[in-house]
Amino acid sequence: MSKSVLHSKRSEAFQLISIPAGVVIVVSLLLLIVRENDISRAVFLGGLVWLVPNLYFAVKVFSTGGAHITPQQMLKNFYLAEVTKLVLCAVLFTVIVKFLAVAVLAMLAGFVMAQVSFWMSPFLLSKMRRLIK
């Protein structure tokens, strides 16, 4: 894969990740405005549990050697990054639930909200690109 293609895909991956991050921040702030501090914090932490592993995944997958990496190495890097992402997600959930007084359902809602908005990100980005043109 050429460096320009790799850079383009890395940029697109971070754009896709930025939409769920923005959704979680906006919802958390709205909850904070209506004085739901504990719920707001839990939703934000759930979003972070989604965001941190996904940022790790994007950095790991798109920081490969570029043109001189074999498809087998690229696939190995992808699977290793995915497994690490899932383990990191489980560790973050466990640490937050065990050591912070947090509303677990609200935290899970923040995580699910981030995941669903990530699934919708390609559609939203394509619509935004059409509006800009």
FENDAUR-V529226 format. One line per field, one symbol per residue. ss: DSSP state (~ for helix, > for strand, _ for the rest). phi: phi as a letter, one per 30 degrees, with the letter a starting at -180 (. if undefined). psi: psi as a letter, one per 40 degrees, with the letter a starting at -180 (. if undefined). Layout:
BEGIN
ss = ???
phi = ???
psi = ???
END
This chain:
BEGIN
ss = __~~~~~~~~~~~~~~~~~~~~~~~~~~~~~~~___~~~~~~~~~~~~~~~~~~~~~~~~~____~~~__~~~~~~~~~~~~~~~~~~~~~~~~~~~~~____~~~~~~~~~~~~~~~~~~~~~~~~~~~~~_
phi = .dddddddddddddddddddddddddddddddddiceddedddddddddddedddeeddddccddidccdedddddddddddddddddddddedddddccdbddddddddddddddddddeeddddddddddd
psi = hidddddddddddddddddddddddddddddddefgdddddddddddddddddddddddddefiebdehiddddddddddddddddddddddddddddehhihddddddddddddddddedddddddddddd.
END
